[in-house]
Amino acid sequence: MKKTTEELEVDYEDEYVIASLAQQNATKIALPESSDGEQLPSIVHGEPITDRRSTFQAHLAPVVTTGQVKMVLCKLYQNKKIASATHNIYSYRYTSTKGAI
């Protein structure tokens, strides 16, 4: 018996509504774009993992401003493998002086 897959019609409107609600309920905080004399944070590179012809590798850097985020991304994109990857994903988070995320 040959198994086949069929396309299903998916309504993505619900996902948009959820994303919109999350953005509306998000706490807005003022973050510095950059500061004078800002330096590139050290970047730690994880071991690459290959699964089904896809390679995944984590890169970590401690950042405190959006300017540092941009600096780290620019440095990472200088690597030809990272720059030519089809699905680069990144995230970052800030903590307040009280330790809240």
C-alpha positions in Angstrom: 0.0 0.0 0.0 1.4 3.4 -1.0 0.9 6.1 1.5 0.4 9.7 0.2 -0.1 13.0 1.9 -2.8 15.5 1.1 -2.8 19.2 1.4 -5.0 20.6 4.1 -6.5 24.0 4.0 -5.3 25.9 7.0 -6.7 29.1 8.3 -3.8 31.2 9.5 -6.0 34.1 10.6 -6.2 32.7 14.1 -2.4 32.7 14.5 -2.4 36.4 13.4 -5.0 37.2 16.1 -2.9 35.5 18.7 0.2 37.3 17.6 -1.6 40.7 17.6 -3.0 40.1 21.1 0.5 39.2 22.3 1.9 42.4 20.9 -0.9 44.5 22.4 -0.4 43.0 25.8 3.4 43.3 25.7 5.1 45.6 28.2 6.8 48.4 26.5 10.1 49.5 28.0 12.6 52.1 26.9 15.9 50.6 26.0 19.0 52.5 25.0 19.8 52.2 21.2 23.5 52.3 22.0 25.9 54.1 24.3 29.2 55.8 23.6 32.2 53.6 23.5 30.1 50.5 23.2 32.2 47.4 22.5 31.3 44.1 20.8 30.4 41.6 23.5 32.2 38.2 23.4 30.4 35.6 21.4 30.3 32.0 22.4 29.8 29.5 19.6 28.1 26.1 20.3 28.9 22.8 18.7 27.1 22.3 15.4 24.4 19.7 15.2 23.5 18.1 11.9 20.1 16.4 11.4 18.7 15.3 8.0 21.1 17.5 6.0 20.4 20.6 8.2 23.0 22.0 10.5 22.1 23.9 13.6 24.5 26.0 15.7 23.9 28.3 18.7 25.8 31.5 19.2 25.5 33.4 22.5 26.5 36.9 23.5 25.5 39.0 26.6 23.9 42.2 25.3 22.4 45.2 27.2 21.4 47.5 24.3 19.9 47.1 20.8 23.2 48.6 19.5 25.0 45.6 20.8 22.5 43.2 19.3 23.2 44.8 15.9 26.9 44.6 16.5 26.7 40.9 17.3 24.5 40.1 14.3 26.9 42.0 12.0 29.9 40.1 13.4 28.1 36.7 12.9 27.0 37.6 9.3 30.7 38.1 8.4 30.9 34.3 8.5 30.0 33.0 5.0 28.2 29.9 6.3 26.0 32.0 8.6 25.4 34.6 5.9 24.3 32.1 3.3 22.1 30.1 5.7 18.5 30.0 4.5 16.8 30.2 8.0 18.8 32.3 10.4 16.9 32.7 13.6 17.9 34.9 16.5 16.4 36.1 19.8 17.4 38.4 22.6 16.1 39.5 25.9 16.8 42.3 28.3 16.6 42.2 32.1 15.7 45.2 34.2 17.9 46.3 37.1 15.6 44.4 39.4 16.3 41.2 37.4 12.9 41.0 35.7 12.8 39.8 32.1 
